């Protein structure tokens, strides 16, 4: 809005024009610039422009866009040499002209819409229905199952490691056999057995997530041997990565008040036949599901 500057310029120009006549008497006997007809006309014009400026300021505001990316909501501004004097709610602010990128009318400024909250990772995973079913069946957090799958296989159901761990949750052959898995590359069977194994480890370590993950990667024997996370670089990195994914997923998930339930008995895996019962779950994991180097 340059109406205020225009009014000021008009007044200044007339003042300069009337300066030689400051000492002349007017027709009414007065002296000085107030007696100059041109000055009085200019003052009327300036007053009109100021009234228009006030009306426009009240009807519309503008945004001053700074180089830093900040947008200042202003109701008026003045250009004073190398700076803008901005009228904000509650006062004035001087900003260097070099820091101003553009001045946008409020009508064309579209606020950035608020980003919707991120969906939990478990709800976004390719196998979220199978994960949710296993989580409910064995009382294991779906976000934890998803985090393990993400780090173990990156959701590749055909993944095979150099240690011969297979499938989504990277089950070793002996672990898969222990839980009655017929097809280790079948997502339903793999997730079911991997979740049961996680449940057993959580029970063994009294829900200590760090030790549970360490045992899932390096085996319970190594955790017992060192009495803590085994000092294997792969295992240390594995625990950190899964916990980071898990915490990120939990921060995006809606709050839950219900505590996980622990299944008393294990139902048969999804792909197992009704006449082929699954092996009974032991009191603690004895399978050497250790994939980290000794």
C-alpha positions as CSV (number, residue, x, y, z in Angstrom):
1,X,0.0,0.0,0.0
2,X,1.6,3.2,-1.2
3,X,-1.2,5.6,-0.6
4,X,0.3,6.9,2.6
5,X,3.6,7.5,0.8
6,X,1.7,9.3,-2.0
7,X,0.0,11.6,0.5
8,X,3.3,12.4,2.2
9,X,4.9,13.1,-1.2
10,X,2.1,15.4,-2.2
11,X,2.4,17.4,1.0
12,X,6.2,17.7,0.7
13,X,5.9,18.9,-3.0
14,X,3.4,21.6,-2.1
15,X,5.5,22.7,0.9
16,X,8.5,23.2,-1.4
17,X,6.4,25.1,-3.9
18,X,4.9,27.4,-1.3
19,X,8.2,28.1,0.5
20,X,8.9,31.4,-1.3
21,X,5.5,32.7,-0.3
22,X,5.8,32.0,3.4
23,X,6.2,35.7,4.3
24,X,3.4,36.9,2.0
25,X,0.1,38.1,3.5
26,X,-2.9,36.2,2.4
27,X,-6.2,37.9,1.4
28,X,-7.4,37.3,5.0
29,X,-4.3,39.0,6.5
30,X,-2.6,35.8,7.6
31,X,1.0,34.9,6.9
32,X,2.8,31.6,6.6
33,X,2.3,28.4,4.7
34,X,-1.2,27.9,6.1
35,X,-2.3,30.9,4.1
36,X,-1.1,29.3,0.8
37,X,-4.1,28.1,-1.3
38,X,-2.0,25.4,-2.9
39,X,-1.0,24.1,0.5
40,X,-4.6,24.0,1.7
41,X,-5.6,22.1,-1.4
42,X,-2.8,19.6,-1.0
43,X,-3.8,19.0,2.6
44,X,-7.3,18.2,1.5
45,X,-5.9,15.7,-1.0
46,X,-3.6,14.2,1.5
47,X,-6.4,13.9,4.1
48,X,-8.6,12.2,1.4
49,X,-5.8,9.8,0.5
50,X,-5.2,9.0,4.2
51,X,-8.9,8.2,4.6
52,X,-8.8,5.9,1.6
53,X,-5.7,4.3,3.1
54,X,-7.4,3.7,6.4
55,X,-10.5,2.2,4.7
56,X,-8.3,-0.1,2.5
57,X,-6.2,-1.2,5.6
58,X,-9.4,-2.1,7.4
59,X,-10.7,-4.1,4.5
60,X,-7.6,-6.0,3.5
61,X,-4.3,-7.0,4.9
62,X,-1.1,-8.1,3.2
63,X,1.7,-10.5,3.6
64,X,5.4,-9.5,3.6
65,X,7.4,-12.5,2.4
66,X,11.0,-12.5,3.8
67,X,14.1,-14.2,2.4
68,X,14.0,-16.5,5.4
69,X,10.7,-17.9,4.2
70,X,8.8,-16.2,7.0
71,X,5.5,-14.4,6.2
72,X,4.5,-11.4,8.2
73,X,0.8,-10.5,8.3
74,X,0.6,-6.7,8.1
75,X,-2.1,-4.1,8.0
76,X,0.0,-1.4,6.4
77,X,3.6,-0.5,5.6
78,X,5.8,2.5,4.6
79,X,8.9,2.5,2.4
80,X,11.5,4.6,4.2
81,X,14.8,4.8,2.3
82,X,16.3,1.3,2.5
83,X,13.7,-0.2,4.8
84,X,10.1,-1.0,5.2
85,X,8.2,0.0,8.3
86,X,5.6,-2.6,8.8
87,X,2.4,-2.1,10.8
88,X,1.6,-5.3,12.7
89,X,-1.0,-6.1,15.3
90,X,0.4,-4.5,18.4
91,X,3.0,-2.2,16.8
92,X,5.5,-1.4,14.1
93,X,8.5,-3.4,12.8
94,X,11.4,-2.1,10.5
95,X,12.7,-4.5,7.9
96,X,15.5,-3.9,5.4
97,X,14.3,-3.8,1.8
98,X,16.9,-6.4,0.8
99,X,15.3,-8.9,3.2
100,X,11.8,-8.5,1.5
101,X,11.2,-11.0,-1.3
102,X,7.6,-10.0,-2.2
103,X,4.4,-8.4,-0.9
104,X,1.3,-10.5,-1.4
105,X,-2.3,-9.4,-1.0
106,X,-4.1,-11.5,1.5
107,X,-6.7,-12.7,-1.0
108,X,-4.1,-14.7,-3.1
109,X,-2.2,-16.2,-0.1
110,X,-3.2,-19.8,0.4
111,X,-2.2,-21.1,3.8
112,X,-0.4,-24.5,3.8
113,X,-2.9,-27.1,4.9
114,X,-2.1,-28.9,8.1
115,X,-0.5,-32.3,7.4
116,X,-2.7,-35.3,8.6
117,X,-1.2,-37.3,11.3
118,X,1.1,-40.1,10.1
119,X,-0.6,-43.5,10.0
120,X,1.0,-46.2,12.2
121,X,3.5,-48.4,10.4
122,X,1.6,-51.5,11.2
123,X,-1.5,-50.2,9.4
124,X,0.6,-49.2,6.3
125,X,2.7,-52.5,6.0
126,X,2.0,-54.8,3.0
127,X,0.9,-57.6,5.5
128,X,-0.9,-55.5,8.0
129,X,-3.9,-57.9,8.2
130,X,-1.7,-60.9,8.9
131,X,0.3,-58.9,11.4
132,X,-2.9,-57.7,13.2
133,X,-4.2,-61.3,13.4
134,X,-1.0,-62.6,14.8
135,X,-0.7,-59.7,17.3
136,X,-4.2,-60.4,18.6
137,X,-3.6,-64.1,18.7
138,X,-0.4,-64.0,20.8
139,X,-0.7,-60.6,22.6
140,X,2.3,-59.1,20.9
141,X,2.2,-55.4,19.7
142,X,1.6,-55.2,16.0
143,X,4.0,-52.3,15.7
144,X,6.8,-54.5,17.2
145,X,6.0,-57.3,14.7
146,X,6.1,-54.8,11.8
147,X,9.3,-53.3,13.0
148,X,11.0,-56.7,13.2
149,X,9.8,-57.6,9.7
150,X,11.0,-54.3,8.3
151,X,14.6,-54.8,9.6
152,X,14.7,-58.6,9.1
153,X,13.5,-58.8,5.5
154,X,12.2,-55.4,4.4
155,X,8.9,-57.1,3.7
156,X,10.3,-59.6,1.2
157,X,8.6,-62.9,1.8
158,X,11.3,-64.8,-0.3
159,X,14.3,-63.3,1.6
160,X,17.1,-65.7,2.5
161,X,20.1,-64.6,4.6
162,X,23.6,-66.0,4.4
163,X,22.8,-67.8,7.7
164,X,19.9,-69.5,5.9
165,X,17.2,-67.5,7.8
166,X,14.2,-67.3,5.6
167,X,11.0,-65.4,4.9
168,X,9.5,-62.2,6.3
169,X,10.7,-62.8,9.9
170,X,13.8,-64.6,8.9
171,X,13.2,-67.9,10.6
172,X,16.0,-70.5,10.8
173,X,15.0,-74.0,9.7
174,X,15.1,-75.4,13.2
175,X,12.9,-72.5,14.5
176,X,10.4,-73.0,11.7
177,X,10.3,-76.7,12.4
178,X,9.8,-76.1,16.1
179,X,6.7,-74.1,15.4
180,X,5.3,-76.5,12.8
181,X,5.8,-74.3,9.8
182,X,5.2,-76.2,6.6
183,X,6.1,-73.4,4.1
184,X,8.5,-70.9,5.6
185,X,8.0,-68.6,2.6
186,X,4.3,-68.4,3.2
187,X,3.6,-65.0,4.8
188,X,0.9,-66.2,7.0
189,X,2.9,-69.1,8.5
190,X,6.1,-67.1,8.8
191,X,4.4,-64.2,10.6
192,X,2.5,-66.6,12.9
193,X,5.6,-68.5,13.9
194,X,7.8,-65.4,14.2
195,X,5.2,-63.7,16.4
196,X,5.0,-66.8,18.6
197,X,8.7,-66.8,19.0
198,X,8.7,-63.1,19.9
199,X,6.0,-63.8,22.5
200,X,8.1,-66.6,24.0
201,X,11.1,-64.3,24.2
202,X,9.1,-61.5,25.8
203,X,7.9,-63.9,28.4
204,X,11.4,-65.2,29.0
205,X,12.9,-61.7,29.5
206,X,10.0,-60.2,31.4
207,X,9.0,-57.9,28.5
208,X,12.5,-56.5,28.3
209,X,12.5,-55.4,24.7
210,X,16.2,-54.9,24.4
211,X,17.0,-58.5,25.5
212,X,14.2,-59.9,23.5
213,X,15.4,-58.4,20.3
214,X,19.0,-59.3,21.1
215,X,17.9,-63.0,21.6
216,X,15.8,-62.9,18.4
217,X,18.9,-61.9,16.4
218,X,21.8,-63.7,18.3
219,X,19.9,-66.4,20.1
220,X,19.0,-66.8,23.8
221,X,22.2,-68.8,24.5
222,X,24.4,-65.8,23.6
223,X,22.2,-63.4,25.7
224,X,22.6,-65.8,28.7
225,X,26.3,-66.1,28.1
226,X,27.0,-62.4,28.2
227,X,24.1,-61.4,30.5
228,X,23.3,-58.5,28.2
229,X,23.1,-57.7,24.5
230,X,26.0,-59.7,23.0
231,X,28.8,-57.6,21.8
232,X,28.3,-58.4,18.1
233,X,28.1,-55.4,15.8
234,X,25.3,-56.9,13.9
235,X,23.2,-57.6,17.0
236,X,23.9,-54.1,18.5
237,X,22.9,-52.5,15.3
238,X,19.8,-54.7,14.9
239,X,18.5,-53.9,18.3
240,X,18.9,-50.2,17.7
241,X,17.2,-50.3,14.3
242,X,14.2,-52.3,15.4
243,X,13.7,-50.1,18.5
244,X,13.9,-47.0,16.4
245,X,11.3,-48.2,14.0
246,X,9.1,-49.4,16.8
247,X,9.3,-46.1,18.7
248,X,8.5,-44.2,15.5
249,X,5.5,-46.4,14.8
250,X,4.2,-46.0,18.3
251,X,4.5,-42.2,18.2
252,X,2.3,-42.2,15.1
253,X,-0.2,-44.7,16.5
254,X,-3.3,-43.5,18.5
255,X,-3.0,-44.0,22.3
256,X,-4.2,-47.3,23.6
257,X,-5.2,-48.0,27.2
258,X,-5.7,-51.8,26.9
259,X,-2.8,-54.0,28.0
260,X,-1.7,-56.8,25.7
261,X,-3.1,-60.2,26.6
262,X,-1.1,-63.3,26.8
263,X,-2.6,-66.4,25.2
264,X,-2.8,-69.4,27.5
265,X,-2.6,-71.9,24.7
266,X,-1.3,-71.7,21.1
267,X,-3.8,-72.1,18.3
268,X,-2.6,-73.9,15.2
269,X,-0.8,-71.8,12.6
270,X,-3.1,-70.3,9.8
271,X,-1.9,-72.8,7.1
272,X,-1.6,-75.9,9.3
273,X,-4.2,-78.7,8.9
274,X,-6.7,-79.5,11.6
275,X,-5.3,-83.0,12.0
276,X,-1.7,-81.9,12.4
277,X,-1.4,-80.1,15.8
278,X,1.4,-77.7,16.3
279,X,4.2,-78.6,18.7
280,X,3.6,-77.5,22.3
281,X,5.1,-74.2,23.2
282,X,8.0,-74.6,25.7
283,X,8.4,-72.5,28.8
284,X,11.3,-70.6,27.3
285,X,12.9,-70.4,23.9
286,X,15.4,-73.2,23.3
287,X,15.7,-72.8,19.6
288,X,19.1,-71.5,18.5
289,X,17.6,-68.7,16.4
290,X,20.9,-66.9,16.5
291,X,21.9,-65.3,13.3
292,X,24.7,-63.0,14.5
293,X,28.4,-64.2,14.3
294,X,29.9,-65.6,17.4
